Amino acid sequence: MSAARFAPLLSLLAGCSWSAEPLVCGESFCLPKGSKLLSRQSPVEDFVLYHVEANGERFLIYEGNAPQRSPGSVVLTVGKSWPNFVEVNGPCASEQNCAVRSFASKIIIR
């Protein structure tokens, strides 16, 4: 096989960014680019907790079927089987300055 045959493929691959940072994902979601996973804990089989840092703020993400729905948290519905919900907890100074809402809006549901 000649190299000319593979030239279109090689030019396509040259445009890809191999240094791109891979997404960090849970079972039902992926973190937005630029987020840093600090820890992942599964204290029992039916939920997972993720400690995350993004834009200088820290967030706690719950992934499971029974969110606490605490004041200031954002609950995302993600499925009909486990997990059903992702709950994001974090700082929210005011309606206009709510880091947790901004961060939760960038989470990618898969």
C-alpha positions in Angstrom: 0.0 0.0 0.0 1.3 3.4 -0.9 1.6 6.3 1.5 -0.4 8.4 -1.0 -3.4 6.2 -0.3 -3.3 7.2 3.4 -2.6 10.9 2.8 -6.2 12.1 3.3 -6.4 10.2 6.5 -3.1 11.5 7.8 -4.1 15.1 7.0 -7.4 14.6 8.9 -5.6 13.2 11.9 -3.0 16.0 11.8 -5.9 18.4 12.6 -6.9 16.6 15.7 -5.6 17.8 19.0 -3.8 14.9 20.7 -3.0 17.1 23.7 -6.7 17.6 24.5 -7.5 16.9 28.1 -9.9 13.9 28.4 -13.3 14.4 30.0 -13.8 13.1 33.5 -17.1 11.2 33.6 -19.3 9.5 36.1 -21.9 6.9 35.2 -24.4 9.4 33.8 -22.5 12.7 33.3 -19.2 14.2 32.3 -17.6 17.2 34.0 -17.1 20.4 32.0 -13.6 21.0 30.6 -11.3 22.7 33.0 -12.8 20.9 36.0 -10.6 18.9 38.3 -11.8 15.7 40.0 -10.4 15.8 43.6 -11.9 12.5 44.8 -14.5 9.9 44.0 -16.2 8.0 46.8 -18.8 5.2 46.8 -19.7 4.8 50.5 -22.4 2.3 49.6 -23.5 0.6 46.4 -26.4 2.9 45.5 -24.6 6.3 45.1 -21.3 7.9 44.3 -19.9 11.2 45.6 -17.5 13.4 43.6 -15.5 16.3 45.0 -14.7 18.6 42.2 -12.9 21.9 41.7 -13.7 24.4 38.9 -12.9 28.1 38.5 -11.4 28.2 41.9 -14.6 26.9 43.6 -15.3 23.5 45.1 -18.4 21.4 44.4 -19.9 18.1 45.7 -21.7 16.0 43.1 -24.0 13.2 44.2 -24.9 10.6 41.6 -27.7 8.2 42.6 -31.5 7.8 43.1 -32.2 9.7 46.2 -30.9 13.3 46.1 -31.2 15.4 49.3 -32.4 18.5 47.5 -30.7 20.8 49.9 -31.1 24.5 49.7 -28.9 25.9 47.0 -28.3 22.6 45.3 -29.1 21.9 41.7 -30.7 18.5 40.8 -30.5 17.2 37.3 -32.6 14.2 36.2 -30.5 11.9 34.1 -32.2 8.6 33.6 -35.0 6.1 34.4 -32.7 3.5 36.0 -29.7 4.0 38.2 -28.7 6.7 38.5 -31.8 8.8 38.2 -30.3 12.0 39.5 -27.1 14.1 39.7 -27.2 16.7 42.5 -24.6 19.5 42.5 -23.8 21.3 45.8 -21.6 24.4 46.0 -21.3 28.1 46.7 -24.2 30.3 45.8 -23.8 33.9 47.2 -26.9 35.3 45.6 -29.3 34.9 42.6 -26.9 36.9 40.5 -23.7 35.3 41.8 -24.5 31.5 42.0 -21.4 29.4 41.2 -23.3 26.1 41.7 -25.9 27.0 39.1 -23.3 28.1 36.6 -21.2 25.0 37.1 -24.3 22.6 37.0 -25.4 24.2 33.7 -22.1 23.1 32.1 -22.3 19.4 33.2 -22.7 17.1 30.2 -25.4 14.5 30.6 -24.6 11.3 28.7 
